[in-house]
Structures are given as structure tokens and as C-alpha cells.
Amino acid sequence: MSGLLAGKRLLVTGVLTDASIAFSVAKLAQENGARIVLTGFGRLSLVERIAKRLPEPPPVIELDVTSAEHLAGLADRVREHLDGLDGVVHSIGNAPQSCLGGGFLHAPWEDVSRALHVSTYSYQSLAMAALPLMGPGGSVVGLTFDGTKAWPVYDWMGVAKAGLESASRYLALHLGKQGIRSNLVSAGPLRTMAAKSIPGFEQFENAWADRAPLGWDLTDAEPAARAVLALLSDWFPATTGEVVHVDGGYHALGA
């Protein structure tokens, strides 16, 4: 077996359509020698159908990251297919509509708390659920959208992503002694299902297309997926708590 991830065993969340970054991660991971298990929630049949488009259709297990029962049983469910994990990909985020599209000042706590639970706290809870399967050299990689700035229409999801970036640093701190890394990839805007659910998302699209120094393809998830693969591999053995920007260089610009 050859490839960047030869012999690696990965848990990949967030494969909902073939336009998602997670799908590109799963595809490239298999092409580079990894064995994978996917998770899905709510629309499991959709995930199973999309999984058939991968080079080798992987098993799909149900996981609601807000369910203590699902998290407690995750390791046993994964063990039915893999004898351990070398990497976990967190590609999970959701917020009620009240939290997006200009609703920052009026979104109720019940909705905000849901956004933070699914999009922020789940990074730690997923890692801890998978921890019994991981050992030194393991890697947790999540996906963010630059949480250092306030973005139009992103509102509470932006707050959730800022929390995610902080959570990754703390996970790096607390899991470092076990030899497990935690890093994030900050991708530019992509026309995924998640993006389409955000009112006014075209404001991001226009800005990136006009200003990113390297340019930016709104339909190509592979550059971000390649960064995820690199962080899952053995080529970054001393890198943790990092946010790798894959956005055509947009984050580096001022006015």
C-alpha cells in the first residue's frame, strides 16, 4: 500500500454531498491509502448514497454529536469496522436560521446554544469519544471559517467558529502529552450545502473572487481537503494548535 496516508484509519464526519470538503477528504484519503468510516445524522440514507461515489464505499455509522448516548457508543461502533483510529476529521457545523443572515442582535439563547453545541463543543466531545481508539501520532483535524473577524451574515456561526479555534488550541494543550495533535483548516467560501443555507452568502463569494491573491474557485474543495490530509499524515509531527488557511491568501490582506 502506498500514499500519504498508507495504512491510516480515519473517522470522517460531515459527508453530506459530493460538494463538501469532507467528501473530498474521504476521496483523497482512500486514494492515498487510508481506510475510513463515515458518520452521518438525520439523513443517513443520503450519506450512504453519497458514500457509494467514493473509490471504495465505506461503512456509515449514525452519530448525533449532541447525543451523550451516541458519543458513548462511538468507539464500539467504529471497532466493528476498524481496530483503531489514527485520525478524526471534524466537519460539523449547524445553526438555526435565527442565528444567521443578520440575526446576531436578536437570536434567542436557545438557538445560540444549539449553534455552539453542534459547531463548537462537538469538537471536544467527538475527540473524547474517539480517544479510546487513538494513540501517539494521532491527529484531530477540524474545518473552520476564519474566526478572527466579524463577517456579514455569518453572525453567531462566526462566534461558534471563533470558539472552535480556541477549543482546538485547548485540545492541543490537553492531548499533547498523549502524542495527539489538534489542528484546523480555515477554508475560503465554497458552494456547499452549508453555505447555501446562509442568507446573503454571495457577499463572501464576490469578495473572494475579486481579492484573493491566488484567486479562489468557489466550487473546488480539493485544496482544503489536501491540507486536511497533510495534517492527518506523519508529515506534521510537531504541529498542533495551528490554523492553516486555505483561502487563496485572502486572510493576509488588509484594505
SVG drawing of the C-alpha trace seen along z (x, -y; Angstrom):
<svg xmlns="http://www.w3.org/2000/svg" viewBox="-35 -49 43 54">
<polyline fill="none" stroke="black" stroke-width="0.4" points="0.0,0.0 1.3,-3.4 0.3,-7.0 0.5,-9.8 -1.9,-8.1 -0.9,-4.5 -2.3,-2.3 -4.1,-5.1 -7.5,-4.5 -9.8,-7.6 -13.2,-8.6 -14.7,-11.3 -17.8,-13.3 -19.8,-15.7 -20.0,-13.9 -23.5,-15.1 -22.9,-15.9 -20.1,-15.3 -19.5,-19.1 -18.5,-19.0 -14.9,-19.3 -15.4,-16.2 -16.3,-14.2 -13.0,-15.4 -11.2,-14.5 -12.7,-11.0 -11.9,-10.5 -8.3,-11.7 -7.7,-9.7 -8.8,-6.5 -6.7,-7.3 -3.7,-7.8 -4.0,-4.5 -6.4,-5.2 -9.3,-3.1 -12.2,-5.2 -15.5,-5.1 -18.1,-7.9 -20.6,-9.2 -24.0,-10.8 -27.0,-12.0 -30.6,-12.7 -30.3,-11.8 -28.3,-8.6 -29.6,-7.2 -28.3,-10.3 -24.8,-9.8 -24.9,-6.2 -25.8,-7.1 -23.0,-9.7 -20.6,-7.2 -21.1,-4.9 -19.5,-7.6 -16.2,-7.1 -13.5,-4.9 -14.4,-2.2 -17.7,-2.7 -17.0,-2.8 -19.3,-1.9 -21.5,-4.7 -22.5,-4.9 -25.0,-7.1 -23.7,-9.9 -25.5,-12.8 -22.8,-14.8 -25.3,-16.3 -26.3,-12.9 -24.4,-11.6 -25.6,-8.1 -24.3,-8.2 -20.9,-9.6 -20.6,-7.0 -21.1,-4.2 -19.0,-5.6 -15.8,-3.7 -17.6,-0.4 -19.4,-1.2 -16.1,-2.1 -14.5,1.1 -16.9,3.0 -15.0,1.8 -11.6,0.6 -9.3,1.8 -8.3,-1.7 -8.1,-5.3 -5.1,-7.4 -7.2,-10.4 -10.5,-12.1 -12.0,-14.7 -14.5,-17.1 -16.6,-18.7 -19.7,-19.5 -21.5,-22.8 -25.1,-24.0 -27.0,-27.0 -30.7,-27.8 -31.7,-30.4 -32.3,-33.0 -28.5,-33.0 -27.6,-33.8 -28.3,-36.4 -28.2,-39.5 -29.9,-38.0 -27.0,-38.5 -28.7,-41.1 -32.0,-39.2 -31.2,-35.4 -32.5,-33.8 -30.2,-31.8 -32.0,-28.6 -30.9,-28.9 -27.4,-30.2 -26.8,-27.4 -27.7,-24.9 -25.2,-26.5 -22.5,-26.4 -23.2,-22.8 -23.2,-21.5 -20.4,-23.7 -18.0,-24.2 -18.4,-21.9 -18.7,-18.9 -15.1,-19.3 -14.0,-18.3 -16.8,-15.8 -16.0,-14.0 -12.3,-13.9 -13.0,-12.4 -15.4,-9.9 -12.7,-8.7 -9.9,-8.9 -10.1,-5.3 -9.2,-4.3 -6.3,-6.7 -2.7,-6.6 0.6,-8.6 0.8,-10.1 -3.0,-10.5 -4.4,-13.6 -7.7,-15.5 -8.4,-18.0 -11.4,-20.3 -12.7,-22.8 -13.3,-26.5 -14.0,-29.8 -11.7,-32.5 -13.0,-33.1 -10.7,-36.1 -13.0,-38.5 -16.7,-39.6 -18.3,-38.6 -21.5,-39.9 -24.5,-37.5 -22.3,-34.9 -23.3,-36.2 -23.5,-33.5 -21.8,-30.9 -18.8,-33.2 -18.8,-33.2 -19.1,-29.4 -16.1,-29.2 -14.0,-31.5 -14.9,-29.2 -13.9,-26.2 -10.5,-27.7 -10.0,-28.2 -11.2,-24.7 -8.7,-23.3 -5.9,-25.1 -7.1,-23.7 -7.4,-20.2 -3.8,-20.5 -2.8,-21.5 -4.6,-18.7 -3.9,-15.9 -0.3,-16.8 1.1,-14.6 -0.6,-11.6 1.1,-12.5 -2.2,-13.5 -2.3,-16.6 -5.2,-19.1 -5.3,-21.4 -7.8,-23.3 -8.1,-24.2 -9.6,-27.6 -11.1,-27.3 -12.3,-30.1 -16.0,-30.1 -17.3,-27.1 -20.7,-26.5 -21.6,-23.7 -25.0,-22.8 -24.0,-24.6 -23.1,-27.8 -26.4,-27.7 -28.3,-27.8 -26.8,-31.2 -28.8,-34.2 -26.6,-36.6 -23.7,-34.2 -22.9,-35.7 -21.2,-38.6 -18.4,-36.2 -18.2,-34.8 -17.9,-38.2 -15.2,-39.4 -13.0,-36.3 -13.3,-36.1 -12.2,-39.7 -9.5,-40.0 -7.8,-36.6 -4.1,-37.0 -4.1,-33.5 -7.6,-33.7 -10.4,-31.4 -12.5,-28.7 -15.9,-28.6 -16.6,-25.1 -13.3,-23.3 -13.0,-21.7 -9.8,-19.8 -7.3,-22.4 -8.8,-22.5 -9.0,-18.7 -5.3,-18.4 -4.5,-20.5 -6.6,-18.2 -4.8,-15.2 -1.4,-16.8 -2.3,-17.4 -3.6,-13.8 -0.3,-12.5 3.0,-12.0 4.5,-15.0 3.5,-17.4 4.6,-15.5 5.4,-18.6 2.5,-20.9 -0.5,-21.2 -2.9,-24.1 -2.5,-25.5 -5.0,-27.0 -3.9,-26.5 -5.5,-29.0 -6.5,-27.6 -8.3,-30.6 -6.2,-31.9 -4.4,-34.3 -7.4,-36.4 -6.9,-36.3 -3.5,-38.0 -4.9,-41.2 -5.9,-44.4 -7.9,-47.0"/>
</svg>
